Amino acid sequence: MALSGVEIFKMLPKTNCKKCGHPTCLAFAMKLAQRQVSIDACPDVSEEAKKILGEAAAPPIRPIVLGVGDKAVKMGEETVLFRHDKKFLNPPAFALEIKDTETDDDISSKVSAVLDSEVERVGQKLRIDAIFVENTSKDAAKFEAVVKAISAKAPDIPLILSTTDPVAAEAGIKVVADKKPILYGANDSNAEEMANIAKKYKVTLGVYAKGLEALSALTEKIKGLGVEDMVIDSGARRAKEIIEDNTQIRRAATKKSFKPLGYPVINFMQRDNPMLEALMASLGVTKYSSIIVLSNIEKWKNLALFALRQNIYTDPQVPMQVEQKIYKIGEPKPESPLLITTNFSLTYFIVLGEVENSKVPCRLAVMDTEGLSVLTSWAAGKFTASKIAQFIKESGIENEISHRELIIPGYVAILSGSIEEKLPGWKVTVGPREANGIPVFLRSKVQ
């Protein structure tokens, strides 16, 4: 069970030495209770207390890393049941299923689709994260060959290998063990053999049991065999079952500190109907999946799921924002237009995209409004004439341009006169209200 700050304080040295960076041991204990610091920050705590407090401070859902390098996926480590309580930390991984019975051309095509799935949205690169290789053939040699072929074509893409046959499991894992795959397929009948393979090759084990009681017993059994890193599957396949099981797993882990269910969850959302599959995957994104397995990755589906995942896994208490500065778009000259907007990420990237579409080199002044959009920041008094004028003066942009014209968003046209009063010698031009009007507007300016 999670310990309170007072319970933790009783196990600390109580010297108030400040070596941990906090003014008192009680202050440190309170931070430790909130899982905001590590017990390692206290140099004088006893080994016995360190063990107890280390376990208490550990996240209720064990952190797992799938893959290596830049495309490795971190999962687990969640601490709350509801996003607004704090935030969700590690977005679920989308994995495309490939069966080892598929033709070489189909396999190659699917791997290419994964490699080509990356898109950029609001400054983040989003992609299909992993490939789920299914040992449908029940043939160890076939499975090994397919795993080897996929790994060769996509060496950086994390892999999840699925089989209940320990012989096939070892045949596949030994080929890619250094890439930290997940071995999925441990159940009550093969637990010992699969656990031994996971320990031998130091990989995460995917554990399956029908129902939460059976799953809890199985994770305890496998942990007793020496495997710490697991992802779990309760056998839920229908939407209602997935909601119920995933919620109970998250609640048990975060609210009750129930360790047997304190692992990332893998859900299988494959459906013949692409729209239904997208809806099932959306359910996984919002309801606690750590790995979502898909049968197809059409671009429209990817974009919808990427956007949903990105929105759910942002901090609801901190608006997404970009740095305040003057951004150069294209290769602007001294006479090129100067626009201004706020530093809300979505606003910035939408405006950026439309300016790029215009093919007109520009300078875009992005002003810090604490991550608020144009209208919201104006209403909140953060995007005002005096603040805009101050930003322009302090930016040094007057030394880079040969004109004195500032283009403001159409939604704050009311500010034009006031800005001209605050910026003597400047002309303020009202731009489009909507970003999609920017290309035509800019092209008309340079004609």
Secondary structure as GFF3:
##gff-version 3
##sequence-region A 1 447
A	DSSP	alpha_helix	5	10	.	.	.	ID=ss1
A	DSSP	alpha_helix	25	33	.	.	.	ID=ss2
A	DSSP	three_ten_helix	39	41	.	.	.	ID=ss3
A	DSSP	alpha_helix	47	57	.	.	.	ID=ss4
A	DSSP	beta_strand	64	66	.	.	.	ID=ss5
A	DSSP	three_ten_helix	69	71	.	.	.	ID=ss6
A	DSSP	beta_strand	73	75	.	.	.	ID=ss7
A	DSSP	three_ten_helix	83	85	.	.	.	ID=ss8
A	DSSP	beta_strand	93	99	.	.	.	ID=ss9
A	DSSP	alpha_helix	104	115	.	.	.	ID=ss10
A	DSSP	beta_strand	119	121	.	.	.	ID=ss11
A	DSSP	beta_strand	124	126	.	.	.	ID=ss12
A	DSSP	beta_strand	130	134	.	.	.	ID=ss13
A	DSSP	alpha_helix	140	153	.	.	.	ID=ss14
A	DSSP	beta_strand	159	162	.	.	.	ID=ss15
A	DSSP	alpha_helix	166	176	.	.	.	ID=ss16
A	DSSP	three_ten_helix	177	179	.	.	.	ID=ss17
A	DSSP	beta_strand	182	186	.	.	.	ID=ss18
A	DSSP	alpha_helix	191	201	.	.	.	ID=ss19
A	DSSP	beta_strand	204	208	.	.	.	ID=ss20
A	DSSP	alpha_helix	212	224	.	.	.	ID=ss21
A	DSSP	beta_strand	230	233	.	.	.	ID=ss22
A	DSSP	alpha_helix	239	256	.	.	.	ID=ss23
A	DSSP	three_ten_helix	259	261	.	.	.	ID=ss24
A	DSSP	beta_strand	266	268	.	.	.	ID=ss25
A	DSSP	alpha_helix	274	286	.	.	.	ID=ss26
A	DSSP	beta_strand	291	294	.	.	.	ID=ss27
A	DSSP	alpha_helix	299	312	.	.	.	ID=ss28
A	DSSP	beta_strand	325	329	.	.	.	ID=ss29
A	DSSP	beta_strand	338	342	.	.	.	ID=ss30
A	DSSP	alpha_helix	345	358	.	.	.	ID=ss31
A	DSSP	beta_strand	362	367	.	.	.	ID=ss32
A	DSSP	alpha_helix	374	379	.	.	.	ID=ss33
A	DSSP	alpha_helix	385	395	.	.	.	ID=ss34
A	DSSP	three_ten_helix	397	399	.	.	.	ID=ss35
A	DSSP	beta_strand	405	408	.	.	.	ID=ss36
A	DSSP	three_ten_helix	410	415	.	.	.	ID=ss37
A	DSSP	alpha_helix	416	422	.	.	.	ID=ss38
A	DSSP	beta_strand	427	430	.	.	.	ID=ss39
A	DSSP	three_ten_helix	435	437	.	.	.	ID=ss40
A	DSSP	alpha_helix	438	446	.	.	.	ID=ss41
###
